[in-house]
Structure formats: C-alpha cells, structure tokens
Amino acid sequence: MISRRHAIGAATVAGAGILLKHAGGAAASVVSATPRSSGFRFCLNTSTIRGQKPGVVREVEIASAAGYDGIEPWIPNLREYVQQGGSLKELGQRISDSGLTVDSAIGFAQWIHDNPTTREEALEEAKRDMDMLKQIGGTRIAAPPVGAHQADSARVELSAAAERFAALQKVGDQTGIIPQLEVWGFSKNLSRLGEVAYVAAETGHPGTCLLLDTYHIFKGGSDFSGLGLFSDASLQVFHINDYPSEPSRESMNDSHRVYPGDGIAPLTNILRMLGGEGRSVTLSLELFNPDYWKQDPLEVAKTGIAKMRSEVAKLAESV
C-alpha cells in the first residue's frame, strides 16, 4: 500500500496544479464542459490484430483502409521487420503515404527495475527503440512499469520511480521521443492514477507525459473522475477499450477487453473529460481479445473504429 507520506504527496499534485487543466479548475467543471469531438484522433494499436500476425506492413495497410488517423505499432514487431531485411525509412514513407501518423509505440524497456545494471541496460534498449521509432516518424513511446509489475516484485518507492523515469526522459530528450509513463492496473507498482500522477510531478521534467487506459484504470481500482486533472501536455494518447460486467475486477485480465460501447465502462463521461474544452487527444484502440484475433483483421479494425466513432457521437449528443 502507498505510505501516508506518498498519499499526501499525490494529493498535493492536484492541489499544486502541476498537472491540472487550470490552476483553479476542478474535475466537476471539466465534466460539465462542452466537448469538441473534432479534437479526437483515431489510432489503431496493433495489439488489436496481433493474433492474426499480419506483419507491420499489412498492419499499416489495414489501419489506413479502415480509416484511422494513426497507428501505434509494437517495438518487437519493428525489430522483427528489421531483422527480416525491412527498411525503417521505407516503412516510414509507407506510413506517411498511407495518410497515417505514428502517434505512439509500445516498448518494454525495464527502466523501473530495482537492479541498477538492468536499468542501465534498459536505457540503452530504450535508446535503440526510440531511434527506430524516430526513423518511421514516431514521436512518443509507452513506458510501462515492466520489470516491477509481477506480484513478487519489490515495492518501488514513488520517489525512486520518479528518479528512474527522469533518467528515461533524458534519453527521450536526446532522441526526440517522448516516453509516456503508463499505468498498468494489474501491476505491483504504478497501478493507480494517483501513483503515476505523483511520479509524473516529481520528475522535474516540464514535458512529463502519461499514457492511460480505460481497462487499466478500472483494473487498478482508481476512479475515472481523476482523468479530469490532466492537461493536454500531460495526456496526449489514451488507450480506449471497454470491459464487461463479468468476471469481477479482480479476476479480469487483458483478454476480457471488448470494443468501446460493448461493455459497462462510463465512456461518455471518460470522453467528456478527455475531449472537453477543445482538447486534442489521440484515442488508440488497444484490445487483446482472442475472439477478435480469430476474425479477419481488416473487419476487426473497421468494427473498432466504427465503435469509437459511435461513442464520440454519443458524447456530442449528450451535450
């Protein structure tokens, strides 16, 4: 559990306005704000069709054909593409020619690990990942608490996590890629909004950025109203998905994620907090549903963006 000192520190983040929309704003005012649906961009996280193993080139074709604005590839897929003789420069051109942008990417460098040697190696890995991402036109990369997420992992003090993330941010500054501190609801560390907010505020970096997710916020037990605290600068990409009423939150895992609108998540309120007051946020569809992986990947991508657009339309109708 978070110590009392850290709980107070997390609360101070909100009070100080470090990550707030407005110095004097409140979550309630954000919820009542008039949303502007045009501020949303639609992105395909390639986990949604990873079970079909289409390969990164086909993933680009699918995202474009389905009508997405952007794509969020996985770093392991980019490595495989290069190992098979693919050119990152050519892939970047293909992405651009397809009318897509690389809004984010999913990496797994263990920047938060307790072992200093492992962390040092992780920063080198992150640099290589960011260099690859830069070559295809990417600007951001996920930074989940991998390496400190297992149930038997040691509890990482939030101040130590902030120092370790700051080291990753220095690599990002060198490469021109923004690492996004990702909340993992099932993780031993950084499973709640308050925890990532504390770490984000304590890095001392003016461009600290988070990567949040419908499922992970629910899985970690945080209230969605906390989304109203974050500014455009600190929250640029949001993983959108939904979750069913069963199984229980404790028993739920990634495979239970469903299309937006097919579950019980309060998506209209979530989108209102993300897209109110003219904000510009990328909604990236991230699913790991084995039933979807049995289907044609283009149809899955088309269904996904249709569901996303439907939820955004509901937001506009609710005003």
N, C-alpha and C positions, 0 to 999 in steps of 0.2 A: 504493500500500500504506500501511497505518497505520504511523506512526512508532513507534519503540520506546517513546518517552515516552507516546504515546496508548495503546499496547497495555497498558503498565503501569497507566495510569490506568483503563482499562476493567476490568482485573483488580481494581483497588482498589475498584471499585464493589461487587463481590461480597464482598470481604473486609470492607469497612466496614459492610455490612448495610444500605445506603441503600435498596435495592430488594428486600431479601431477605424471605422469609416470616418467618424467625426470625433473631435475631442469631446464634445458634449453629447454625442449621439447615444442612443440606446437601441437594443435589439428590437424592442417593440416598435420603434419608429421605422426601422428597416422593414419589418413585416408589413406595415401599412403603406409602404412606399409604392408608387406607381411603377410597375416593371416595364421594361422596354425589351420585348422579345428579340428584336433585331440584334441585341447585344450578345446573343448566344451564337457560338460557332459549334458545329457538329463534327466530332472526330471519332475515328474507329481505332480503338485499342485492339491490336491484332490478337490478343488472347481470346477474343470473342470467336475467332475462327481458327484458332491454333490446332484444335483437334483434327481438323481436316488436312493439316500440314501442306498448305498451298505454296509455301515459299514466299519470300519477301517481295519478289517481283509481282507475283499473282496477287498478293495482298494489296499492293498499290493499285493494281487494275480493278480489284473488287471495290476498294474504298472509293475510287473515282466513279466507277459505274453505278454505285449505289447512291451517289450524290453527296458524299461527305465533303467537308471543307478541309479536313486534315486527317493525318494518320499518326498513330502512336505505336511505333514498332518496338519489339523487344531486342535488346542488345545481343542476346545469344543468337537470334535469327540473323542479325547483321554479321556477326562473326562467321556463322556458317556460310553465308553468302560470299564473304571474302575468301574463306578457305576453299570454296569451290571455284575460285577464279573470278568472282564478280568484282566489278569496279564500283567503288563508292561514289566516285564522281559521276559515272554514268547513271547510277541509281538515283542520285540527287537530281540529275537532269530529267530523268523519267518521272520522278515525283512532281517536279515543277511543271513539266509538260502536261501532266495529268490534271493540273489545276489544284493540286493539294499542297499543304504545308505540313511540316513535321512539328507538330505542336508540343510534343513531349516524347520521351522514350523510357523504357523500363530497364533499369540496370540493377545489379545486385552486389555492388562492392560493399565489403563489410567495414565501413567507416566507423561504426559504433562499437566494434568488438573490444573486449577488455584487454586482449593481448596487444601490446604496442607494436610488435613485429607484424602481426596480422593487419593492424590498422595501417601501418606503413605500406605494406603490400597492397592493401585495398585502395589507398590513394593513388598508387601507380596504376592499378587496374582502372580506377575511375578516370584517370587522365587519358588512358588509351580509349576508353569508352566514349569520352567526350570528344576526343579527336575524330573518332569515326562518325559520331553524330554531327559534328561540325561540317564534315565533308558532304553530308546529304542535306544540309540546310537546317538542321535542328537547332533549337535554342534552349531547351530545358531537358532535364533528366530526373527521373524518380530517385529518391534516396530513402528507401525503407530501412527499418531497423534490423535488417538481416544480419545474423551473427550474434544478436542479443534477443532473439524472438522466441526461442524454444522455452518450454516450460521449466527446464532445468538451468536456464541461463541465469547468471547473476543479475541482481537488480542494479541497474546503472543509475547513479545519481544524476538528476536532471542537469545540474551544473556541469558535470563531466560530459554528458551528452551534448551540451551546448558547445563546449570546447572542441569536441571531436567533430561536430558538424561544421564549426567555424573553419577547421582545417580543410574539410571538403570544399567549403565555399571558396577558399583561397585557390584551390585547383580550378574551380569553376571560373574564377576571375581571370586566371591565366589562359584558359581555353576559350572563354566567351560563352560558356554554357552555364545555365542556372540550375543548381541542384535544388530539388523540391523535397523538403522534409515530409515524408509520407507517414501517415497514421496507419497502423496495422491493428485492427481490433482484436485479433487473436494473440497478439504478441505479449511476451513478458514485459517488454519495455515499449513506451510510446504507443499505447493502445487507446488513449483518450485525447480528446480535443485540448483539455487543459494542459496536458503534458507537452504536446507539440507546440502549443502556444508559448509555454514557458521557455522551452528550448529556443524557439524562433526569436523571442525577445532578448534572450541573454547571449546570443552570439556576438552582438555588437556590430553586425553587418547591416547596412542600410537597405540591402536588397533581398533580405531573407524571404523565402517563398515556401509555401506549404502545398502539399498535394493531398486532398481529402477525398472521401469516397462514401457514398450512401451506405453501402453494406458495412464498411469498416467502422463508421461512426456508430451504427446500430450494434454491431458485434461487440465493440468495446464498451458499450453502455453509456455513452455520452448523449446528452440531449441535443437535438438538431438546432435548437434555438441559438446555440453557440456560434453557428455559422454567420449570424448577423454581426459578429465582432470583427470580421476580417475584411481588409481593404482589397481593392483591385491589385495592388502591387504585391500583396502577400498571398493572394489566392488567384492564380491565373488559369489553372486547369483543374477541373473537378471530374472525378470518375463517377459516372452516373450508371445506376442499375437499380434493381428492386429486390425485395426479399419476401418470401411467402409467410403465412401465419404459422406454418409448421415446417420443420421442427422448432423447438424452443431456441431462443437466442444462444443459450449455452451449447446446444448440440449442432447449431448451424455451422456450415463451412462454405468455402468458396463455390462449391458445386451447386449450391442451392440458389445462387443468384439467378434472377429472371429478368426479362425485358422490363424497362420502365413502364409502369402502369399495370403490370401483371401481378403485382404484389400488394403489400399493405403500407409501404413507406409513404410518408406525407410529402409527396413530391411537389405538389403545388406550393406548399409553404417553403420547401427547400429551394425551389427555383425562384421564389419571390425574394428570398434572402440573397441568393446568388446573383440575380439579374435585376434587382430593383435599382432605381436611381441611375439608370443608363449605364450600368456596368457592362463590361465586355469580358465574358468568361467562356472558355472552351469546355464544352461538355463532351467528355470522352467515354464512349460506351465500353465498359470493361466487364465481360462475363466469362465464366468458366463452366458453363452448363453442358454436361456430357450429352444431353438430349439434342442441344443445338449443334454440337460437333458431329452428329450423325447426319445432319442435313446439308443441302447444297450451301456452300459458304456465301455465295452471292445473295441467295434468298435470305439467309440469316442477317447479312449486312443490311439488306433492304428493309427487312422487318424491323431491325433495330433502329434505323434512322426514322422510320415511319412512327414508331412508338415514341421516340424522343420528340419529334415534331408535334405529336399529339399532346404530350404533356406540356410543352411550351404553349401550345394553343389554349389549353385549359387555364394556364396561368393568365393569359391575356383576357380570357372570358370571365375570370374571377374578379377582375378589377371593377 
